[in-house]
Amino acid sequence: MELFSPFGLRVWSWVSLVLLLVNSGTVLSDSEYLIGLGSYDITGPAADVNMMGYANTEQIASGIHFRLRARTFIVAEPQASRVVFVNLDACMASQLVKIKVIERLKARYGDLYTEQNVAISGIHTHAGPGGYLQYVVYIITSLGFVRQSFDVIVDGIEKSIVQAHENLRPGSIFVNKGELLDAGVNRSPSAYLNNPAEERNKYMYDVDKDMTLLKFVDNEWGPVGSFNWFATHGTSMSRTNSLVSGDNKGAAARFMEDWFEKNGVGGSYSDESVADGSPRRVSNIIPRLPSNRHELLELAASFQSSPGRPATKILSVARRVRSTLRQAEKPGFVSAFCQTNCGDVSPNVLGAFCIDTGLPCDFNHSTCGGKNELCYGRGPGYPDEFESTRIIGERQFQKAVELFNKASEQVNGKVDYRHTFLDFSQLEVTLPKQGGGFEVVNTCPAAMGFAFAAGTTDGPGAFDFKQGDDKGNTFWRLVRNFLKTPNKEQIDCQHPKPILLDTGEMKQPYDWAPSILPIQILRVGQLVILSVPGEFTTMAGRRLRDAVRTVLTSGNKDFSGNVHVVIAGLTNTYSQYVTTFEEYEVQRYEGASTLFGPHTLSAYVQEFKKLASALLSGQAVEPGPQPPDLLNKQISLLPPVVMDTTPGGVNFGDCISDVPKNSTFKRGETVTVVFWSACPRNDLMIEGTFALVEILEGKDTWAPAYDDDDFCLRFKWSRPSILSARSQATLEWRIPQSATPGVYRIRHFGAAKSLLGSVRHFTGSSSAFVVE
């Protein structure tokens, strides 16, 4: 025997080392992933552009509540498969956006990232600039295609993916799930009640209350991010709001990223963590100023408002608060609050009431005296929509922090994906018959019902439309027929939906609605993400999740443990709503907006089961018919910015209304300063800011404290008339309870366009004031 010879000793040592490494779960472990996260600014034009979501022609962007971002995670098995998930602070994903993102990724990385393993999902804020989708019906109110809205989203997604790719490092993933009870209510309970009683009895609530969270932990740096999925609409901000905003989910993401910057690993939530929606970030870098009030006032009096002066774009970027605090050698913490089956879930949790009487709205039709436009849902901060946004965002944030800190179930297993395109205008669906056997039914070309025009309690429509209308009326049929008269086959297919707009068969000047849709499954260990191109209602989502879970767990050892199945709503493209067959019969807003007829959900269930089976067996799936690229057909009627001007002798950035001399403010009060400005469309200030609050450091150095990415600082832009070349910026700082006492000033950044087309950046600041 040569076991103890020098060669034998070396062999035994190597065997022992391999066994030790395998059992200790180090780099050689099969369960370890490469993880990378990224984030980039996608705040579109904050002026002149109609907002996407409510289809309200009067809801035109005129400032920023806080900025919008694209947040990405990439998970890869070394030398094997990888998946990409992008969460957008946007109303929904866009088919055209994804087409162009994939083209860019192919040019950069070859076939590493494709339409199959990249998912792009929207949080469903109704306060982001529109005009970035390619189908006519979704860009009517934005006066057609808005290239600036489109480009900033495509650029931001690409850059966030590039960041995540460059941040790929060995790490671990943990998953956790918990109930959040007070962030969503069912806004169409009469439709939900039409589902079978035995099915409803399986569930305690008429909306999903579970939040599922992924925690990403870098082997060296520790936690680097989290993504979670929870169902509630992005409609805390109302249909009359004109400030660009990520609504409650965007707010939650801001709160959690700032909370982590302050608290780090293991930090717990406290009321002061997000006091007034503005987590403390600067107090630890600002030296103590004189505590004597008189000395502070004297110091503030030495800094009067500075006249507007030329600046560079890089100055706006450099002064951003978060870039000041981020550690350059370590990736910033990325937290995303993703959307799921939110179709019938409202964040206006106090219920729907009539604005004329204060009484609850009609249960079946959501009307007040027969009028839908008087019925509005109330958020928890009613009547303040900003407060409602903060509260619903904070509730999601609190739950996410709890799940994040307690996450202990490690994600292990394969990384894989399946994707296909389907023509939903003519899909055959096989259904079981009550008496046994099967029948084959079809989906239909897209169409919207009369109740679509009634809107919802989150944003009512107009005229005499109402939810729950399965008849329609003669006048609006005449209007409809002027555009397109549906044929008998389409009417029968969509029954009992009375067709208001036969969008699937309207082709002039190009397609009004999609017909070819993507469905996709991403797998990361025991977490399975179902990417759906629409808004599934609560029960529709439950049926889809259950169907896929059954396929994955039926006698399959690969999914023998706990399987977490989540739906990623509004992903890869947008095709409005998906209800159950029973909810469709009621024809409330969600049913009227289920484009492809009563069997739409059954079609999704059938096709996702096929994808799940292929995922398990390792089989490839057919790519399906390719959706159209309609970029070259787009029409835009939004007029460009011609030029910006100020009165004679006035500079861009000069104060119109300054803070009063020797001003002192208390926390909780609002400071307002007005500047001569220029149209924000001239430069979107990506990764920069239009508004800045600075705090005096020492005797003569100003440090950034809050910017237009903060919940407490609002940038409002206005012009005296639609054709005026003059404009002004109103900056409102609601001083948070967490603000450090000291000397402050407010600063504005902008860019003005000359008649010849050149753009000049400028800045100006207010006089200094004291915060006690």
N, C-alpha and C positions, 0 to 999 in steps of 0.2 A: 504493500500500500504506500502511496506517495502523498497521502492527505496532508502530512506535516512536513513534506519537503518544501523548499522555498517556493517552487511553482505552485504546489498544493496550497500553501498558506496564502499566496496571492489570489488564487481562485476562490478560496473560502472567504477571504476578506471582501472581494468584489460581490460575491453572493450575499454576504451579510449586509453590505452597504445597500445593495438594491432592495433587499427585504426591508431594511430600516426606512429607506426613503418612501417605498410604497405604503408602508403602514403608517408613516407619519404625515402623509398628505402634503408633502412639499412639492416642488416644481414638477417632479416626475409624475405626480398624481394625474390620472385621467380626468378628474372632476374639475380641474382648474381652468379658468377662462382668461382670455385677454379682454379687458374692459377699457373703454374710452368714452369720455363724455365731452360735449361741446355746446356752446351757446353763442348766439349772435343776434344783433339788433335787426328787426324787420319792421320797424315803425315806418309806415308809409306816409303819404302826403297828409299833413294835418291841416289842410285848408282846401276848400272848394269841391272836395270829392265826397260823393254820397257814401254813407256807411252801409256795410253789408250785414243783412240779417232781418231787419224789420220791413224792408222794402218801402220805407217811408221817404218819399221824394224830398221832403223838407229837412231830413236829418243829414245835414252837410257838416263835414268835419271842420272845426274851427279852434283847434288847440289840442293839448295833450294832458290827459289825466295821469298816466304813466306809460312807459314805453312797452312795446311789444317785442317778443323774442322768439327765435327758433331754438329749441333745446333738443339735443340728440344724444342717444346712447348707441354704442356699438358693442356687441358681444361676439367674440370669436373663440372657437376652439383652435388651439395652435395647429397649424398645417391642415385645418379642416374648414367646416362651414362657418359663416358669420351672418349676423342679421343687424339691420340698422332700423332704429325707430326714432322718428323726428316728431316732436310735439310743437305745434305752431300756436302762437297767440293770434289766431285768426279765426274767422267764422267757421271755415271748413277747408279741407284740402281741395285742390283744383287739378283736374286731369291734365290740363295744359302745363301747369306748374311742374307736375311730376315728370311729364315727358321731357321738359327742358332740363330739369335737374339731372335726370338719368343721362341725357346727352352729355352734360358737362362732366359727370362722374366717369362716364366711359372714356371721354377724351383724357381724363386725368389718371384713371386707375385701370383702364381696360375693362375686363369683365368681372372685376372684383365686386363691384356694387351695381346691381341691375334692378329692373322693375320688380323682379321676383323676391329679392331679399331686402328691399328698402320699403319701409312703410312711412307715409307722411300723413299726420293726423292733426285735425284742428280742434281747439278747445271750445269753439262755438261762441266766442264773444260776439255780441251784436254791435260793438263799438270800434270796429276796425275799418279802414278804408276799403271800399269795394272796387269792382272792375277788373279782377284778376282771374275770373273764370272765363271759359270760352263759349259757353252756350248762351243764346240770346236771352232766355227768360231770367237768367241770374245777373244780367248786366244792363237791364233796361233802366233801372232807377239811377245807375251811375253814368248815364248818358253814353253807354257803350263801354268798350275796353279802355282801361286806364293803364297805360304802359308803365308808369312810375310805380303804381301799386304792384303790378306783376313783377317788375324787375327787382324790387327790393326784397320780395319774398323769395324769388329764385336765388338771388345772391346770398341772402341770409341762410337759407337752407344749405346751400353748397358750402358756405364757410363754416357752419356749425358741424357739418359732417367731416370736413377737412380737419377741424380742430379735434373732433372725437377720434378720427383715424390717427392723427399724430400723437394723441394722448394714450393710445393703446398700450396697456401694461398689464402684467399678471395681477389678478385680483380675484375676489370672491363676490358672490351675490347672495343676498338673503331676501326672503319673501315673508310678508306678514299680512294679515287681514283682520279687520275689525269693523264694528258698526258705528256709523255716524247718523244720529237720529234726527237732527234738527237743521238739515241743510237742503231739504228738498221735499216737495209735496206733489201729489198727482194733480195736474191741471185739467185732466179729462176723466174724472172718476166715473162718470156715467158710461163712458166707453169701456173702461176697465171692468166695470160690473157686468158687462155683457159676455165676458169670458166665463167658461163653465165654472160652476160653484165648486166642484170637486178640485179643480185646478187652483182656484183662488184660495181654497182652504189649506193648501200646502204652505202658504206664505203668511207671515204675520203682518206684512205691510203691503200697501198697493204701489209702493216704489221700492227699488233696491236701496238698501241702507249700507251695504258693504263697501268699504274701501280696501283695495288690494294694492300693496306697496312693495316695490323693489328697492333694496338698499345696496349700493355699489361700494365696495371696499377695496381700495388699492393695497397691494401687499406692503408697500413702503409707506405711503402717505396716509393710510387709513381711509375713512369714509370720504368719497368724492362726489356723491350725488344720490338722488332718489327720484323715482318716477312712480306715480300712483294713478289709479283709475277709480273714478267715482262719478255717479250719475247726478248731475244737476245742470240745468240750462244756464247759459251765459247771458242771462237777461235780468240781472240785478240793476244794471244801468238801463234806463228806459228808452223808449222810441223817440224821445225828444232830446236826449243827451247829444251833445256835439263834440265832446272831447274824446280823442282816441284813448282807448282803455282796454286792458285785458280782462275786464270785469272780474267776477269773484275768483275764477281759477288763476288768472294772471296775477291778481293781488296775493293769493295764497302762495304762489311761486316766489313772488318778491319777498314776502314775509319769511318764508322758510330759508331762502338763500341768505338773507340778511341775519336771520337768527343763527344760522350755522357760523357765519363770519364772526359773530359776537361770542357765541357759546362754545363752538367746536364740538368735539366728540363727547357724547354723554350729557350735553346740556339739556336742561329741562325747560319746558314752557313756563313762562310767568306773564302776568299782565303787563309788566314793563318791557317784556321782550318785544312787543309790537304795540306799545302805547300809541294810540291814535293812528295806528297803521304805519308807524315810522320807527322801525327798530333802531336803537341807538348804535351808531357806528363810529362817531368821531370823538366821543368824549375821552377815549383813551389816548388820543394823539394830540389833544389840545392842552397846552400848559395852563395852569391856574392863573387867571387874570385878577386884577385887584377886586376885592370883595366890596369895597366901598362904592356905593351907588354914585356918589358925586364924581369920583375918579373915573368910573366907567363912562358917565355922561360926558365928561371933559374929553376923554379919549375918543368917543364916538363923534363929538362935535368937530374934531380935527379932520374928519373924512366926509367931505361934502360930495354930492352926486357928481360923477365924472361925465363930461360930455361924450357923446358917441364918438368912437374912433375906429379906424380900420383894425381888423384882426385877421387871423388865419383860421382855417377850419381846424387845424391840428390843435389850436388853443382850446377850442370847445371840447375836443376829445380828451386832451390832457387834464382838463379841470374836472372831469367826471369823478364823482365820489368813489365809485367802486373800483375804478382803475387806480385810484390813489391807495386804496387799502389792500388790493390783491397782491399776494405774494408771487413775484414773477417766476420763481423756481417751481411753483406748485400750481396745478390746474385749479381754477376756481370751482367752488361747489356748485353743482347744477341740480336744480329741483324742478320737476315738471308735474303739473296737475292735469292729467289727461282726461279726455271725455270718453264716455262709454254709452250705454243705452239710455240716453237722456230724453227720448222723444216726447214723453208725456210728463216729464219731471220739471217742476218750476222751483226756483230759489225764493220765490215770493211766498214765504211759508205762513204768513198770517191769513192767507186766503184771498178770494176775489170778491170785491165789493163794488157797488154802484157809486160812481162819483157824484151823482145828483142827490141820492137819498142816504147813502152810507149803509144801506142794507146789502146782504149777500146777493150775488147775482143768481139768475135762474140756473138751476142745477143742470138741466139737460142742454141748454143752448148758450149758456154764459151771456145772457142778455139782461138789459135793464129796461123794462117797459117795451120790450121787443127790439131794443137797439143794442148792438154788440159794442159800439164805440164808447159806451159809458161804463163798461165792465173792465176793471183793472185789478190785477193781483197786487198785493201789498207785501213788500219785503220787511224784514225785522227792524229796519231803521226808518220805516215809513214816518213822515213823507220824504225823507232825505235819501235819495237813491245812492249817493256816495257812501252814506253810513250803512245802508243795506249791503252794498258791495263789500265794504270792510268786514261786516259781521259774518256774512256767508263765507268770505275768503278766510277769515280768521278761524272759523269753525273747522274748515277743511285743513287748514294749517295745523291747528292744535291736534287733530286726529292723526295727521301725518307724522308729527313729531313723536307722538306716543308710539305709533307703529314702528317708526324708524328706530327709536331707542330700545324697543323691546324685540326687534326682529332677531330671531334665533334659528329659524328654519333655513338651512343652507340649500341653495339651488344647485342641483347636480344633474348631469346627464347631457344628452346631445344638444347641439345647436342645429336647427334645421328649419326648412321653410317650404311652402308650396304656394303657387300663385297661378291663377288663370283668368282670362277674360271671357265673359259670357254676354250673349245678346239677350238682354232681358225683355226685349220687345216681342219675342217669340219663343220663349223657353217652354219646353214640354216638362210637365211635372206629374209624377205618378203618385197618386194618393190612395190610401186604403178606403174601401167603401164600408158603410155601416154593416151591411149584411154579409160581409166577406168579399174577398176579391179586391180588385184594384180598378181605378179609373184614371185616365190621362186627361189632364186639363192644361191650359196654356196661360202664360202671362200675356200682357197686352202692351201695345205701344203706349208710351207715357201719356198721361192725361191728368189734369188737375180738376178737382170737383168744386162746386159752388162754395162749399164751406172753407176752402182754402182762402178765399177772399175775405172771410170773416175774421181771419187772424186768430189770436189766442188771448187768454187773459193776461199774458205777458206783454202783448202788443196787439190790441184790437185792430180790425180792419175798418172799412168805411162803408157808406151807402147802406143798403138794406140786406146785406148778407148776414147769415147767422150759422153758427156751428150746429151740427146735427141735421143738416138739410139734405134729404135724399130725394128731393123733388126738383129743385131749381125753380126758375120763373121765366115767363115768356120774354120779358124785356131783355134780360141778360143773355138769353139764348140768341136773340136777334143780333146783339152786339158780338157774341161769340162767332156767329155764322159769318159775320163780316170778315173775320180773320181766317177761320177754318171750320167747316161743318163736319163733325164726325160722322162716319158711316154707320150703318146698322150693326155691322160686325164689331166695331169698336164700342159702340154703346152697350151692346150685349155683353161684351167681354169685361167692361168696367163696372157693370151693374153690381150693386145698387147706386154707384156713384153717378150723379148727374154731372156731365162733363161741362166745365166752364171753358177750359183751354185745352185743346187737343194737341199739346205741345210735341208729342212724339211724332206727329205727322205734319208738323209745320217746319218747312225747310228754307224759308226765305227771310232774310238774305242768306242765312245758313242755318244749321240745326238749332232749334229752340231748346232742346233737352237731350240728355244723353240716352243712348240705348245700350251701348257696349260698356259694361262695368267690370271692374276688377274685384275678385275676392282673393283673400290671402290668409295664410296661417303662418305665424312665426312661432318657433319653439325655442325656449331657453330652459333646458332641463324640464322640471315639472310645471313650468309656467307656459301656457299656450295663449297666444294673442290672436284673436279673430279680427282681422281688419275688414271693416264693412264700410261701404261708400254711402252711408246715410245715417239717419236718426231712427234707431229702433226704439219702440216703446218698451216699457218695463217688462210686460209679459212676452212680447216678441223676443226680447233679449234672453229672457229665462229659457224659452223654448229652444233657441239656437244653442245656448251654452249647454243645456242638458243633452241635446242631441249629439253634439260633438264630444262631450265628456263620456257619453255612453259608448261611442265608437272607440275612443282612446283606451278605455278601461276594461272593455269586455274581453276578458281572458288574455290580456296582453301584459307580459311581465315588465315591459319597458315603462309602463305607467301603473305599476302595482300600488304605489304609495298614494299620497295626497296630490291630486292634480288641480292646479289653479287655472281655470279658464276665464279669461277676461275678453270683453268686446272692446275694440278700439273703434269708436264711432267716428263718422265724418272723415274717413281715411281714404287716401289715394285719389278719390274724386268725390263728387256730391250728386246725389239723386233723391234728395228730400227724405221722406219718411217711410218706415216699414211698421205696419201694425199687424196684429193677429187678424185672422179671418173674421172673428166675431167683432172685434173693434172696428174693422173696416165697414161692417154692416151699419154701424151707428152713424158713420159719416160726420164725425167731428173733424176739426182741423187736421189732425194727424191722419185720419183715414182718407180725407179728401186729398191729402198730399202724398199718399202712397201711390206712386206714379203708375206702377205696372199691374194694377188690378188686385183683386181679392186674394190671389194665390201667390203674391209676392214673397211673403214669409216662407211658405212651403217650398218655393223655389230656392231660397237661400239655404234652408235646412238641408234640402236634398243635395245641393252642390257642395256645401261645406262638409257634409258627411263623406262625400267622395274625396275631397281634399284630405280630410283626416285619415281616411283609409290609405290613401297614397303615402301620407306621411309615415304611417306605421309600417307599411310594407316596403318602403324605400323606392317605390315606383315613381317615375316621372309622370307629369300630367301634361296634356296638350296645352300649348300657350293660348289657344283661342283666337278669335278675331281681334285685330288691333283696333283700338279706338282712333278716331281721326285727330289730326293735328290741324287745328283751325286758326293758327296764329296769323297766317297771311290773309285770312278773310275778315279779321276783326275790324270793326268800325268804331271810331272814337269821335264823339261830339263835344267832349270837354274842351273848352277854349284854353289856350296856353296863357301863361303869365306874360304880358307884353312888357311891362316895366314897373318899377317902384319909384315913388317920389316922396319928398317931404316938403313942408312949407319953406319958403325962402329963409335962409339963415339958420336952418335947423338941420342937424345931422341925424342919420340913422343911429339909433341907440340913445338919443337924448331922452331925458325924463320928461314926460308930460305931466305926470302926477307923482310927486316924490313923497316919502314919509315926512311927517311934520318934524320941524326942528326940535332937537332934544327929546326925541321920542323914546319912551320906555314901554315895552310890551310884556305881558305875562304869558306863560305857557297856557295854551288853549285859545288864545286870541289870534286874530288874522291880520297879517301885514299885507298891504296891497300897494303895488307900484305899477305905473303905466309908462311904457316907452314908445317912441316912434319906431316903427318896425317895417318889415317887408314880408312878402308872401313866403310862408314856410316851404312852398313847393320848389323854391329856388335851390335849396339844399336841405335834405332831410335830416342832416346832422346825425347820420348813422354812427353809432357808438360815441356820440357826443351829446350835447344838451342845448336846448333853447333857453333854459332857465337854471339859475344857480343861486343858492344861498351860501354865502361865505362867512366864516367866523374869523375874527381877528386873533392871530397867534402872536403873542408877545406884543410889541408896540407897532409893528409896521408890516407884518406878513399876513396875507389872507389865505386861509385854507378852505377848500371846498367842504361843505357840510351836508347839503341836500341838493339834488338836481331834479330834472323833469322825469327821472325814473323813480321818484319817490312819491308815495301815496299822499304826502302832506303838501306837496308843491304843485300847483296847477298853472299851466301855460295856456292862456286864452288869447286867441288872435281874432281880430275883427277889422273890417273896413267900413267906411260910412255908407257906401253903396256898392252894388255888384260891379260897377264899371270903374270905380275909383282906383287910382294907382297909389293912394295913400292908405296906410294901415297902422294899427297899433297893437302892441302886445301888453296884456294885463297879466301880471305875475302875482299869484295869491299864495302866501305861505301861511298855512294853519300850523301854528307853532305847537309841535308835539310835546306831551308831558315829559318825554325823555330828552328834550333839547338841553344842552349844556348852557347854563347862564353865561352871558358874555356880550361882546360887541359883534354885531352882524351887519351885513349889507346884502342886497339883492342885485343880481347881475343878469343881463340879457345878452344872448348871442343870436345873430341872424345873418342873412345873406340877401343883398339887394341886387336886382337885375336892372341894367341900363337899357335904354331904347335900342342900343346896338347889340344887345344880347349878352354882354359880359356880366359876370356875377362878382360882387365884392362883399367880403365878409366884414362884419362889424360887431362891436360890443359896447355896452354902456352899463353903468352901475348907479344904484341909488345912494343916497346919503346913508351913513352908518346910524344904527340905532341899538338900543340896549334891550336884551332879554333877561328878565329877572328869574 
